[in-house]
Each structure stands twice: as C-alpha cells, then as structure tokens.
C-alpha cells in the first residue's frame, strides 16, 4: 500500500522585512513560536537562550542585559557604546535599556538572525539581531486569561482582549502581573527576601488603510520592582 505524502505547515517569517517561508530565507535563522514560549513557560528572552544554539543572555540585572551571539558581545553597556546584538520589537529598536527584556505579552514568534545584519537592520547588529513579533489586532472578538502559580509564592496572571471597532480597525489589549516571594530569607529577621514584581500593559490599534497599506500603533508600559542582589554569608549571625 502506498502512503499519501504529508504536507508540513509552512513557517512564515519577516526576517528580510517581507513575509517569506523560512526555507526561502538565505540567513542563519532560528524561530521560536508562541507554542514553544508557552511550553517552556518563558517570561522574557532570558528564559529562552538555552533553547537557541549560540545565544547567551545575561539578565541578572534586567536594565543592563548582556547579549552574546556566536561568541560575540560588547561588555560595555554604556549609552555611548554600540551593542553587537540588536533587539527589535515589531521592527522598532529596543536599545540598551530594560526594553530588551520586556515580559512576553502576546508574542507571536521570535526570530534570531545570526551573523551581521547591518543591511537589513542597520547598526548595532554586528553579531546578529533578535526580532520579536507580536500578534496583530484582528477582526475577531477574542478574550483570554491565564493564571500560573508555583513554589516560593510565584504568582502570574496575564490576559488578552481583542475587539473590532469597525470594518477596518481593531483594538487589542494585553495585561500582565507577575510576582514571586523569592527563595532566600533574611538571616537576622527570618523574613523572605522578595524577588519583586512586574506589571506590564500593551495597547495595539490596527487600521487597514487600503488594500496594500496597514497601520499599526502600539504602546507598551512596564513597571519593574526588583530587589537588589543580597549578600550571602556562611557565618551564623549572632
């Protein structure tokens, strides 16, 4: 008996500023889709570098994240120094601030382009580029809320709301709250050293201006409250 051929789903990316199938892009490229992000329970880029060969992210200090791709990195995090790996959110450069490790809010996929990308993305991409693509507002009503809980008083809540405003416009809202009690206790008081909390909000408005033109306006806000790294000793306190 002959078995019918199986057709695999096409992976569409925008690494070259236009929609293409992944197999047609002549770039060393790796894609992490929304399903992989949910399966690994990743909250930021720092949780995914173990799944992307050649990529290392140091996010112990979220506002001073360090990126290394194929062994290339810039140790200086000053504002006057260009990084070797550029991070882009919907095509907008995230710079050196905490915007590079924003919490994942309604992310559709993450494209990691390895090797110099100056032609496509400009400066700051000598080692490569990381492109985060979010879901666009759609013409369908949609609502979702997700709750997670874990050890050390981990609590996570995020939600999505999408609604069409008319035949050409749609609004999408995402919100997130994440906090943890931490895994250390103060040696003097016995109180748990909280790791902090993270609140984020994203608004996106999509407008189909014409058959070949679409406008996307988005606004992101994040509030990060993180305790500084505590000192750990091996001597009992009096």
C-alpha positions as CSV (number, residue, x, y, z in Angstrom):
1,X,0.0,0.0,0.0
2,X,1.2,3.5,-0.9
3,X,1.1,6.1,1.8
4,X,0.0,9.6,0.9
5,X,2.6,12.3,1.2
6,X,2.3,14.5,4.3
7,X,2.4,18.3,3.8
8,X,4.2,20.2,6.6
9,X,3.0,23.6,7.7
10,X,4.9,26.5,6.3
11,X,6.8,28.7,8.7
12,X,6.4,32.3,7.7
13,X,9.0,34.9,8.9
14,X,9.7,38.6,8.2
15,X,13.4,38.5,8.7
16,X,14.0,40.3,5.4
17,X,11.3,42.9,6.0
18,X,8.7,40.9,4.0
19,X,6.8,37.7,4.5
20,X,8.7,34.6,3.4
21,X,8.8,31.0,4.1
22,X,11.6,30.1,6.5
23,X,13.2,27.7,3.9
24,X,13.5,30.6,1.4
25,X,15.5,32.9,3.7
26,X,19.2,32.7,3.0
27,X,20.2,33.6,6.6
28,X,21.2,31.5,9.5
29,X,17.9,31.9,11.3
30,X,16.1,30.3,14.2
31,X,12.4,30.8,15.1
32,X,10.8,30.3,18.5
33,X,7.0,30.4,18.1
34,X,4.2,31.1,20.7
35,X,3.7,27.4,21.4
36,X,7.4,27.0,22.4
37,X,7.2,30.1,24.6
38,X,4.1,28.7,26.4
39,X,5.5,25.2,26.7
40,X,8.7,26.4,28.4
41,X,6.8,29.0,30.5
42,X,9.3,31.6,29.4
43,X,8.6,35.1,30.6
44,X,11.4,37.0,28.9
45,X,14.2,36.5,26.4
46,X,16.5,35.4,29.3
47,X,14.5,32.2,29.7
48,X,15.0,31.1,26.0
49,X,18.7,31.3,25.4
50,X,19.1,27.7,26.5
51,X,16.9,26.7,23.5
52,X,18.7,28.7,20.9
53,X,22.2,27.5,19.9
54,X,24.9,30.2,20.0
55,X,22.8,32.7,22.0
56,X,23.6,33.7,25.6
57,X,21.7,36.3,27.6
58,X,22.7,37.7,31.0
59,X,19.7,39.3,32.6
60,X,20.5,39.2,36.3
61,X,20.1,43.0,36.0
62,X,17.2,43.5,33.7
63,X,18.0,47.1,33.0
64,X,21.6,46.1,32.0
65,X,21.0,42.9,29.9
66,X,24.0,41.5,28.1
67,X,23.7,39.5,24.8
68,X,26.3,37.2,23.2
69,X,25.7,35.6,19.8
70,X,28.2,33.2,18.4
71,X,30.6,34.3,21.0
72,X,30.5,37.9,20.1
73,X,29.4,40.5,22.6
74,X,30.0,44.0,23.9
75,X,31.0,44.2,27.6
76,X,30.5,47.9,27.9
77,X,26.8,48.7,28.5
78,X,27.2,52.5,28.4
79,X,24.9,54.6,26.3
80,X,27.8,55.6,24.0
81,X,28.8,52.1,23.0
82,X,27.0,50.1,20.3
83,X,26.0,46.6,21.2
84,X,26.8,43.6,18.9
85,X,23.3,42.1,19.1
86,X,20.3,44.3,18.3
87,X,16.9,43.6,19.8
88,X,13.8,44.8,17.9
89,X,10.1,44.7,18.8
90,X,7.8,44.8,15.8
91,X,10.7,46.4,13.9
92,X,11.4,49.1,16.5
93,X,14.9,49.1,18.0
94,X,14.8,48.4,21.8
95,X,18.2,49.9,22.6
96,X,20.2,49.1,25.7
97,X,17.6,49.7,28.4
98,X,15.2,47.3,30.1
99,X,13.2,47.3,26.9
100,X,15.4,44.4,25.6
101,X,14.0,42.0,28.3
102,X,10.4,43.2,28.4
103,X,8.0,40.4,29.6
104,X,6.4,38.5,26.8
105,X,3.0,40.0,26.1
106,X,1.1,38.3,23.2
107,X,4.2,37.3,21.3
108,X,3.6,35.5,18.0
109,X,7.2,34.5,17.4
110,X,10.8,35.4,18.0
111,X,13.3,35.4,15.1
112,X,17.0,35.1,15.9
113,X,19.2,36.1,12.9
114,X,22.8,35.0,13.3
115,X,25.6,36.9,11.6
116,X,26.0,40.6,10.6
117,X,22.6,42.1,9.8
118,X,23.6,45.7,9.0
119,X,22.0,45.7,5.6
120,X,18.5,44.8,7.0
121,X,18.6,46.3,10.4
122,X,21.3,48.9,10.4
123,X,24.0,49.4,13.0
124,X,24.2,47.6,16.4
125,X,23.8,44.1,14.7
126,X,27.4,43.1,14.0
127,X,26.8,39.7,15.6
128,X,23.1,39.3,14.7
129,X,19.6,40.5,15.6
130,X,16.7,39.4,17.7
131,X,13.3,40.3,16.2
132,X,10.3,39.9,18.5
133,X,7.0,39.9,16.6
134,X,3.7,40.4,18.5
135,X,0.2,39.4,17.4
136,X,-1.6,42.0,15.5
137,X,-5.2,43.2,16.2
138,X,-7.7,41.1,14.3
139,X,-11.3,41.5,13.2
140,X,-12.5,38.7,15.5
141,X,-13.7,39.0,19.1
142,X,-11.2,37.3,21.5
143,X,-10.7,37.1,25.2
144,X,-8.3,35.0,27.3
145,X,-7.0,35.0,30.8
146,X,-4.2,32.7,32.2
147,X,-3.2,32.1,35.8
148,X,0.0,30.3,37.0
149,X,1.3,29.5,40.4
150,X,4.4,27.9,41.7
151,X,6.9,27.4,44.5
152,X,8.2,30.3,46.5
153,X,5.0,32.2,46.2
154,X,5.2,32.5,42.4
155,X,2.0,34.2,41.0
156,X,1.4,35.0,37.4
157,X,-1.7,36.4,35.7
158,X,-2.0,37.6,32.1
159,X,-4.9,38.4,29.8
160,X,-5.8,39.4,26.3
161,X,-8.8,41.2,24.8
162,X,-9.3,41.8,21.1
163,X,-12.3,43.5,19.5
164,X,-13.0,45.0,16.1
165,X,-14.0,48.7,16.2
166,X,-15.4,48.8,12.6
167,X,-14.7,47.1,9.3
168,X,-11.2,48.5,9.1
169,X,-10.0,49.0,12.7
170,X,-9.4,46.7,15.6
171,X,-8.1,47.1,19.2
172,X,-6.0,44.6,21.2
173,X,-5.2,44.9,24.9
174,X,-2.8,42.8,26.9
175,X,-2.0,43.0,30.6
176,X,0.3,41.1,32.9
177,X,1.1,40.8,36.6
178,X,4.0,38.6,37.9
179,X,5.4,38.4,41.4
180,X,7.4,35.9,43.5
181,X,8.2,35.6,47.1
182,X,11.8,34.6,46.5
183,X,13.8,31.7,47.8
184,X,16.0,33.4,50.4
185,X,15.3,34.5,53.9
186,X,16.9,37.3,55.9
187,X,19.4,35.7,58.4
188,X,18.6,38.3,61.0
189,X,14.8,38.7,60.7
190,X,13.8,35.5,59.1
191,X,11.7,37.4,56.6
192,X,11.6,36.2,53.0
193,X,13.6,38.4,50.6
194,X,11.0,39.1,47.8
195,X,12.4,38.9,44.3
196,X,9.9,41.7,43.3
197,X,7.0,42.1,41.0
198,X,6.5,43.0,37.3
199,X,3.4,44.7,35.8
200,X,3.0,45.3,32.1
201,X,0.4,46.7,29.8
202,X,0.2,46.8,26.0
203,X,-2.3,48.5,23.7
204,X,-2.3,48.0,19.9
205,X,-4.6,49.6,17.3
206,X,-4.6,48.1,13.8
207,X,-6.1,50.0,10.8
208,X,-6.4,48.7,7.3
209,X,-6.0,51.9,5.4
210,X,-6.1,50.3,2.0
211,X,-5.7,47.1,0.1
212,X,-1.9,47.3,0.4
213,X,-1.5,49.5,3.4
214,X,-1.9,48.8,7.1
215,X,-1.2,51.0,10.1
216,X,-0.2,49.6,13.5
217,X,0.0,51.8,16.5
218,X,1.2,50.2,19.8
219,X,2.0,51.5,23.3
220,X,3.9,49.4,25.9
221,X,4.4,50.2,29.6
222,X,6.2,48.2,32.2
223,X,6.8,48.6,36.0
224,X,9.6,46.5,37.4
225,X,10.2,46.4,41.1
226,X,13.2,44.1,41.8
227,X,15.2,43.7,45.0
228,X,19.0,44.1,44.6
229,X,21.1,41.0,44.9
230,X,21.6,40.1,48.6
231,X,24.9,39.2,50.2
232,X,25.2,35.6,51.2
233,X,27.5,34.5,54.0
234,X,28.4,31.2,55.7
235,X,28.8,32.5,59.2
236,X,25.9,32.3,61.6
237,X,24.5,35.6,62.8
238,X,24.6,36.4,66.5
